[in-house]
Structures are given as structure tokens and as C-alpha cells.
Amino acid sequence: MGNEPELPPTSRNISDAASELKGKWALIQQRFHDLTGNDLILTCTHRTVAEQQRLYAQGRTTKGNIVTWVDGVKKKSNHNFYPSRAIDVAVLSGGKVNWAPEAYQALGIICKDLNLTWGGTWKVQDLPHIELKGA
């Protein structure tokens, strides 16, 4: 994380992701649309450690629901590296964001085919999360 450009706390720019993710992003979007008729948008590529800590505090020491199990210090998120080893997405159904779990199931098929890890396969699922295999 030493050569990080000046970035906002959370980037939504695919250029801040690792080259393998950048190279597969358009294909992920196209395959998702072909399978579901819905679109995907990026909600996060790179995330600063400070932003990771803010998110980790949510539901613990600040209001809201717990959104992450990774604090960014003791354990880094793959979003905390630069370039980011992970991306988060949202499904657009009829032009509106759809957070229903069933809306994200096609990501499992796509990630498996593209040799990526999908957060939907984890014990504590993170359905909008995609990362490099082995990251």
C-alpha cells in the first residue's frame, strides 16, 4: 500500500482495481446482463484503511448494522490494497438498486467461470463482493 495515489475514502473507479479485475469487469457485466437481464454497477473498488475502520465501527460503536468483519488494521480487506484486489457491486433492476439476495446468485456462476472468488460462497456471505482468487 505504499504507492497509493490521492484517493477518496472509497473509490468506485475500476481503474483503482487490480489489472485482472479491470480486465474482467466488462465481461462480468455482460455475462450478468445476459443471465439476468439486469445491470451491475460498482459500489467500491479501493477503500482506505480509515474508511475500513469507519465501516468496521458501524454496528459496534456507531449506529447501523454491522457491514464488515475486517477492521483494516489487524486484518486488511482486499479493498485496502492498492490496486484493489476486490470490487463490490450492486444489481440494477429496472434502474433501481436491488439488494435482494436472489438478485446476486448469478455472480456465483460468473465468478466460478472467470476464476474469481465470490463472497456468496463464504460462511458469512457478502453477496455483492468479488475478489481475486487466493487474494
URQUI-V87035 format. One record per pair of residues at least 12 apart in sequence whose ideal C-beta (glycine too) atoms are under 7 Angstrom apart, sorted by the first residue. I is the first residue (numbers start at 0). J is the second residue. Records with the same first field share a line. If there is no record, write none. Layout:
# URQUI-V87035
I = J  J
This chain:
# URQUI-V87035
0 = 79  80  81
2 = 81
3 = 81
6 = 45  47
8 = 47  49  50
9 = 43  46  50
10 = 44  45
11 = 41  42  43  44
12 = 44
13 = 41  44
15 = 44  45  82  83
16 = 44  82  83  86
17 = 82  83  84  131
19 = 131
20 = 86  131
23 = 113  115
26 = 113
27 = 39  109  113
30 = 109
31 = 105  106  109
34 = 105
35 = 105
37 = 90  91  92  102
38 = 91
39 = 88  90
40 = 88  89  91
41 = 86  88
42 = 87  88  89  127
43 = 78  86  87
44 = 83  86
45 = 78  81  82  83
46 = 76  78  79
48 = 71  72  79
51 = 69  70  71  76  79
52 = 70  71  72
54 = 66  67
55 = 67  69  70  71
68 = 123
77 = 130  134
84 = 130  131  134
85 = 128  129  130  134
86 = 129
87 = 127  128
88 = 127  129
89 = 127
90 = 102  103
100 = 126
103 = 119  126  127
106 = 119  129
107 = 119  120
110 = 129
114 = 132
115 = 129  130  131  132
116 = 130  132
117 = 129
